[in-house]
Amino acid sequence: MLRQKSWLIVLASVLMLSLVLAGCGGSKKNSDPNQLTFMFRGGPDEQKAYNAVVEEFKKDNPGVTVKVIQTTGDQYATKLQAAITGNSIPDVFFYNPADLKAYVNSNILLDISKYIENNKEVDLKNMWADGVNFYRYDGKEVGKGALYGLPKDLGPFSLGYNKTMFEKAGIPLPDKNKPYTWDEFIKVNQELTKDTDGDGKLDQFGTGLNVQWALQAFVWSNGADWIDSTHTKVTIDEPKFIEALQFFADMQNKYKITPAIEQAQTLDTYQRWMRGELAFFPVGPWDLSTYDRELKFDYDLIPYPAGSTGKTATWIGSLGIGVSSKTANPELAAKLVTYLSASKEGQEALVKSGVQIPNLQDMAKTWAADTSTKPANKEEFIKIVTEYGRPLPGQYTYNAEWYDLFFTDVQPVIDGKMSAADYVKQEQPKMQKLLDRAVEQDEKSKK
């Protein structure tokens, strides 16, 4: 009964949002030529930053009003889908690049190429090419053709370490230019996993990595992947993948350098990192404002440990800022997109707020070179963008259901209740079936 009641509340919320959006603009009829709606997501600091930048846009464009619809990250996908289903899409909105093909083929996104090309204040050559290409699509291949948005940001997923903990333990600091080997990583983690108060229980750990966001670094640096180069075959059953997945699980179950299940229930690993109880933890640009305000220890960035290839690896995330194909004000909507993504004024405000790295290359290099602000080695973010970062596997296909399934079912491996070899043998056929369906949907949508 409780579950049914909760479902009804969620449904009512979605329907209400659809009604609100319907009155905000998505239709060309009875629309104010100087009014836009902008829907975006983010934590408190990000919401504050984007609201401030929107206010600056309005000052630069007298008479223009922008109705802002903001949500937290976990609510956004549901609410955007409600708007799409209700045919009440905001004029400007954030979207996942993995949805680009589907949104273009379904006539949800507007081709804004001509508005970008005609805007003399936009220098695409000064923007990260990978970021821009995430939102190009020629009807067959992503990365080529027309622009269906610009990057809200590029999010290089780096590895942070607790510098204060290293110094207190008298352990040499990690080399920012040379990744640990897996064996070296285990050794230093074991040295830093301790019972610091003498009560017989571990309260300081080497690391605590979330499998959904950190496994990629270990798989890729070991020469494996979820999918082959044709993007049509699931490859998790290959030996190098199995080795990487088992190593990741062994960090908890064999080497004991991460909190056990019962310890994680008391405090999750993010909380432990914030309290200074972990030596290593991922750091994204979106974390910088929170870390600057709340961390009581010094930290910095290093490459992820390298597997059999000897080379570090990690992923680059992104969100796009797109324009609805049904907007009554395409030129004005595209102008807001470029202000948020490509203008010096907009980027300076967002970067100063500590929620992203600059989209503009010249600004990014100056920002990264400033070692007076934390983390000192911001250059690691730039290296990820320019040298070894890559998109998440689900972005290569029409949808990411096949990829998401891997993480839906993987917890028994992480908890030591199933071997990596048994897991991939069980999971590969199910993932392949979903990938085959995505390939089929892609082909149908093009027709």
Backbone hydrogen bonds, N-H to C=O, Kabsch-Sander energy under -0.5 kcal/mol:
donor,donor_aa,acceptor,acceptor_aa,energy
5,K,1,M,-2.4
6,S,2,L,-2.4
7,W,3,R,-2.1
8,L,4,Q,-2.0
9,I,5,K,-1.9
10,V,6,S,-2.3
11,L,7,W,-2.6
12,A,8,L,-2.4
13,S,9,I,-2.1
14,V,10,V,-2.4
15,L,11,L,-2.5
16,M,12,A,-2.4
17,L,13,S,-2.5
18,S,14,V,-2.2
19,L,15,L,-1.9
20,V,16,M,-2.4
21,L,17,L,-3.0
22,A,18,S,-2.2
23,G,19,L,-1.2
23,G,20,V,-0.5
24,C,21,L,-1.8
25,G,21,L,-0.8
31,S,28,K,-0.7
35,Q,32,D,-1.7
36,L,65,T,-2.3
38,F,67,K,-2.8
39,M,92,V,-2.4
40,F,69,I,-2.2
42,G,71,T,-1.5
47,Q,43,G,-2.9
48,K,44,P,-2.2
49,A,45,D,-2.2
50,Y,46,E,-2.6
51,N,47,Q,-2.2
52,A,48,K,-1.8
53,V,49,A,-2.0
54,V,50,Y,-2.3
55,E,51,N,-1.8
56,E,52,A,-1.6
57,F,53,V,-2.2
58,K,54,V,-2.1
59,K,55,E,-1.8
60,D,56,E,-2.0
61,N,57,F,-0.8
64,V,61,N,-2.0
65,T,34,N,-2.7
67,K,36,L,-3.2
68,V,66,V,-0.6
69,I,38,F,-3.0
70,Q,68,V,-0.5
71,T,40,F,-1.8
75,Q,72,T,-0.9
76,Y,72,T,-1.2
77,A,73,G,-0.6
79,K,75,Q,-2.0
80,L,76,Y,-2.9
81,Q,77,A,-2.2
82,A,78,T,-1.9
83,A,79,K,-1.8
84,I,80,L,-2.3
85,T,81,Q,-2.9
86,G,82,A,-2.2
87,N,84,I,-1.4
88,S,83,A,-3.0
92,V,37,T,-2.3
93,F,322,G,-2.0
94,F,39,M,-1.6
95,Y,320,G,-2.0
99,D,96,N,-2.3
100,L,97,P,-1.6
103,Y,99,D,-2.7
104,V,100,L,-2.5
105,N,101,K,-2.8
106,S,102,A,-1.5
107,N,104,V,-1.7
108,I,103,Y,-3.3
109,L,103,Y,-1.2
110,L,323,V,-2.4
112,I,110,L,-0.7
112,I,147,L,-2.4
113,S,147,L,-0.5
116,I,112,I,-1.9
117,E,113,S,-2.9
118,N,114,K,-1.7
119,N,116,I,-1.1
120,K,118,N,-0.9
122,V,119,N,-1.8
123,D,121,E,-0.6
124,L,122,V,-0.6
126,N,123,D,-1.6
127,M,124,L,-1.3
128,W,359,N,-1.3
132,V,128,W,-2.1
133,N,129,A,-2.8
134,F,130,D,-1.3
135,Y,132,V,-1.7
136,R,133,N,-1.3
137,Y,146,A,-2.0
138,D,141,E,-1.4
143,G,136,R,-2.4
144,K,141,E,-1.0
146,A,137,Y,-0.9
148,Y,135,Y,-2.9
148,Y,146,A,-0.5
150,L,321,I,-1.5
152,K,319,L,-3.4
153,D,319,L,-0.9
155,G,317,G,-3.3
157,F,315,W,-2.3
158,S,156,P,-1.1
158,S,283,V,-2.1
159,L,302,I,-1.1
160,G,158,S,-0.5
160,G,281,F,-2.8
161,Y,300,D,-2.3
162,N,279,A,-2.6
163,K,161,Y,-1.2
163,K,298,D,-1.1
164,T,298,D,-1.5
166,F,162,N,-1.7
167,E,163,K,-2.3
168,K,164,T,-2.4
169,A,165,M,-1.9
170,G,166,F,-0.8
170,G,167,E,-0.6
171,I,166,F,-2.2
176,K,174,P,-0.6
178,K,175,D,-0.7
182,W,306,A,-0.8
185,F,181,T,-2.4
186,I,182,W,-2.3
187,K,183,D,-2.2
188,V,184,E,-2.3
189,N,185,F,-2.0
190,Q,186,I,-2.4
191,E,187,K,-1.8
192,L,188,V,-1.1
193,T,189,N,-0.6
193,T,190,Q,-0.7
194,K,192,L,-0.7
194,K,204,Q,-1.8
196,T,194,K,-0.8
203,D,194,K,-2.1
204,Q,194,K,-1.9
205,F,277,E,-2.9
206,G,257,I,-0.9
207,T,257,I,-2.1
208,G,280,F,-0.6
213,W,210,N,-1.0
214,A,210,N,-2.1
215,L,211,V,-1.4
217,A,214,A,-0.8
218,F,214,A,-0.8
218,F,215,L,-0.7
219,V,215,L,-2.5
220,W,216,Q,-2.9
221,S,217,A,-1.5
222,N,218,F,-0.6
222,N,219,V,-0.7
223,G,220,W,-1.8
224,A,219,V,-2.2
228,D,233,K,-1.9
231,H,228,D,-1.6
235,T,226,W,-2.0
238,E,235,T,-1.4
241,F,238,E,-0.8
242,I,238,E,-2.1
243,E,239,P,-2.5
244,A,240,K,-1.7
245,L,241,F,-2.6
246,Q,242,I,-2.5
247,F,243,E,-2.2
248,F,244,A,-2.3
249,A,245,L,-2.1
250,D,246,Q,-2.5
251,M,247,F,-1.2
251,M,248,F,-0.5
252,Q,249,A,-1.2
253,N,249,A,-2.1
254,K,250,D,-1.9
255,Y,250,D,-3.0
256,K,250,D,-0.6
257,I,251,M,-2.4
258,T,251,M,-0.7
264,A,260,A,-2.5
265,Q,261,I,-1.3
266,T,262,E,-0.8
267,L,263,Q,-1.9
272,R,268,D,-2.0
273,W,269,T,-2.5
274,M,270,Y,-2.5
275,R,271,Q,-1.5
276,G,273,W,-1.6
277,E,272,R,-3.2
279,A,205,F,-1.5
279,A,206,G,-0.6
280,F,206,G,-2.3
281,F,160,G,-2.1
283,V,158,S,-2.5
287,D,284,G,-2.3
288,L,285,P,-1.2
289,S,354,G,-2.1
291,Y,287,D,-2.7
292,D,288,L,-2.5
293,R,289,S,-1.5
294,E,290,T,-2.6
295,L,291,Y,-2.0
300,D,161,Y,-1.6
302,I,159,L,-2.5
306,A,180,Y,-2.9
309,T,221,S,-2.0
310,G,307,G,-1.7
314,T,388,Y,-0.8
316,I,390,R,-2.2
317,G,155,G,-2.4
319,L,153,D,-0.6
320,G,95,Y,-3.3
321,I,150,L,-2.8
322,G,93,F,-2.9
322,G,320,G,-0.6
324,S,91,D,-2.3
325,S,108,I,-2.1
327,T,324,S,-1.4
333,A,329,N,-2.7
334,A,330,P,-2.6
335,K,331,E,-1.6
336,L,332,L,-1.8
337,V,333,A,-2.0
338,T,334,A,-2.4
339,Y,335,K,-1.9
340,L,336,L,-2.3
341,S,337,V,-2.4
342,A,338,T,-2.7
343,S,338,T,-1.0
343,S,339,Y,-0.6
347,Q,343,S,-2.4
348,E,344,K,-2.4
349,A,345,E,-1.8
350,L,346,G,-2.1
351,V,347,Q,-2.7
352,K,348,E,-2.1
353,S,349,A,-1.1
354,G,351,V,-1.7
355,V,350,L,-1.2
357,I,154,L,-0.6
361,Q,126,N,-4.0
364,A,360,L,-2.5
365,K,361,Q,-2.2
366,T,362,D,-1.6
367,W,363,M,-2.4
368,A,364,A,-2.8
369,A,365,K,-1.5
370,D,366,T,-0.6
370,D,367,W,-1.0
371,T,369,A,-1.2
373,T,370,D,-0.8
378,K,375,P,-0.5
378,K,376,A,-1.2
380,E,377,N,-1.7
381,F,378,K,-1.1
382,I,378,K,-1.1
383,K,379,E,-2.4
384,I,380,E,-2.0
385,V,381,F,-1.9
386,T,382,I,-2.5
387,E,383,K,-3.0
388,Y,383,K,-1.2
389,G,384,I,-2.4
390,R,314,T,-1.2
395,Q,392,L,-2.0
396,Y,393,P,-1.6
397,T,394,G,-0.8
404,D,400,A,-2.9
405,L,401,E,-1.8
406,F,402,W,-0.7
406,F,403,Y,-0.7
407,F,403,Y,-0.8
407,F,404,D,-0.5
408,T,404,D,-1.6
409,D,405,L,-1.6
410,V,406,F,-0.6
413,V,410,V,-1.6
414,I,410,V,-1.3
415,D,411,Q,-2.3
416,G,413,V,-1.4
417,K,412,P,-2.8
418,M,412,P,-1.0
423,Y,419,S,-2.1
424,V,420,A,-2.4
425,K,421,A,-1.5
426,Q,422,D,-1.6
427,E,423,Y,-2.5
428,Q,424,V,-2.5
430,K,426,Q,-0.5
431,M,427,E,-2.5
432,Q,428,Q,-2.8
433,K,429,P,-1.9
434,L,430,K,-1.5
435,L,431,M,-2.5
436,D,432,Q,-2.8
437,R,433,K,-1.7
438,A,434,L,-2.0
439,V,435,L,-2.5
440,E,436,D,-2.2
441,Q,437,R,-2.6
442,D,438,A,-2.2
443,E,439,V,-2.0
444,K,440,E,-2.3
445,S,441,Q,-2.5
446,K,442,D,-1.4
447,K,443,E,-0.8
447,K,444,K,-0.9
